[in-house]
Amino acid sequence: MEGQRILLRARVGTLLFIASEIMLFGGLLSSFVVYRSGQLVWPPEGLPFYPVAATLINTFFLLLSGITNAIFRRTARLPWAVATIGLGVLFVVLQGVEWANLIAHGLTMTVDAYGSYFYLVIGTHALHAVAGTLWYLYALLQYRKYRLWNGTVEAANIFWFFVVAIWPLIFWIVYL
């Protein structure tokens, strides 16, 4: 009975936190849309296009991590959690490569609002992906130690679903 209350508190707390994060991303994406709609030329002259094809491949890895997360939630088998963490790390590393390429082509936060908005929106999501991956790793270590689906595991699992679920919207609005 006490275990169920702990899981319920973890769910409610995580969902309330996610609700605030939805508002954060809503504000960031709304601001980006307003900026983009005011531009006559997209991207602004002299600045590179966002790398849609590479990011689409990276999106596949993140979505796949959502599937492995769901399988872990259903089966509680550790290899699925390890796969989720590995795919999360891969997503973040590939985003880092994408950023390095964009910077090499002149797109920085300070060059134009085009770069500022890009790094702000995508960087905020990347920060969530890093935090979510670390949280998931900590939860996995807790699960492995106690062999118990506790509040930490529950919260990390739910948060990772959020990180995965918000990305297609970000990808659609920013990259397409």
N, C-alpha and C positions, 0 to 999 in steps of 0.2 A: 504493500500500500504506500509506504513512504517513497519507494522507488518511483512509483507512478506520479506522485506529487512533484518529485524532483524533475522528472521528464516534462511534466506540464509546465512548471515554472521556466524551465529551459526553453521550451517552445514559445511560450508567451513572451518572455524577455527578448528572445531572438527575433520574433516577428515584430515586436514593437521597435526594435532597433532597425530592422529592415524597412519598416514603414518610414522612418526618418531618412534612411538612405535613398528610398524611392523619391522622396521630396528633394533631396540633394541632387540626384541625377536629373530629376524633372526640371529643376532650375537651370542646371548646366546645359542640358540639351535644348531647352527653350531659348536660352540665350544664344546658343550656337545657331539655331534655326532663324532667329531674328537677324543675326549678323549675316548669315548666308543669303537670306532673302533680299537683303539690301545691296548685294553685290551684282553688278552688271556682268562681270566676267568671273567665271569660277574654274579653276583657282585664279587668284589674282595674278596678274601678269608677272612673269619671271619667277614664280614659285612652282615647285613640283606638285603633281597630282599625288593624292594619298595612294599608297600601294594596295589597291583593291585585291588583286589576285593573291598576293602573299598573305594578306590579312584574311582572305577567305579560307585559305588552307589552315591558318592558325585558328580560325573560328571552328573548323572541323575538330581540331584537337580539344578545344574548350568544350564543345558540345559533347564530344566523346567522354570527357571527364564527368559530365553530368550523368551520362548513362552508367559509367562505372560507379559513381556515387550512389545512384539509385539501386544498383545491384548490391553494393555493400550494405545499404540500408535494409534491403530485403533479406540478404543471406548472412550478414555479419561475418563474412569471410575476409580475412586480412588482405589477400592479394588484390581484391577489388579496391580497397582503401589505398594500398600502395600505388595501384594504377592511377587512381584519382589524383594523388599527390604528384606522381610523375608527370601526368598530363598537365596539371596546373603549373608545374615548374617549366615544362616545355613551352606552354603558352606565354609565360612571362619572359623567358629567354628569347623566344622568337620576336616578341614585341620589342625587346631591347635591341635586337638586330635591326628591326624595322626602323626604330628611332635613330640608330647610328647611321643608317643609310640616308634617312631624311636630313639629318644634320649635315652629313657630307655633301648633300645636294643643296644646302643653304637654308633649309627650313628649321628655324629655331624659334623659341618663344618670343624673342625680342624683335624678329624681323618684320612681323606684321601680325594683326589680329588673327589672321588665318592660322599661323603657327601657334599663337597663344591659345586660341580656343582648342585646337587639336590636342596640344600637350596637356591642357587643363582637363578636358573631358576624358581622353584616352589614359592620361596619367592617373586620374582619380580612379578609373576602373582598374588600372594596373596595380595601384596601391591596394585596392580591395582584393585583387587576385593574390598578391604577395601575402597580405595579412590572412586571407582565407586559407592559403596553402600552409602557412606556418601554424595557424590554429588547428587545421586538419591534422597536421603532423603531430602536434601536441596531443590532440584527442586520440589519435591512433596509438600513441605511446601509452596513454592512459588505458585505452581499451585492451591493449596487449598485456599490460601489467595486471589489470583486475579482471579481465574477461567479462566485462560488464558494460552494457550499453548505458552509460551514465549521462548526466546533463551536459557535460563537456562534449561528448561524442554527438549527442543530439543537436546541440547548438551549432557545432562546426558543420555537421551534415546539412542542416537547414541553410546556414549562411552560404555554403558552397552552391546550393541550388540557386540562391539569389545571384551570386557572381556569374553563374552560367546563364541564367534566365535574362538578366539585364543586357548582356552583351549583344544579342542579335538586334535589339532596338538601337543600341549605340552604333553598331556597325552600319545599319540601314541609314540612320540619320547622318552620320559623319562621313562614311566612305562612299555612299551611293548618291 
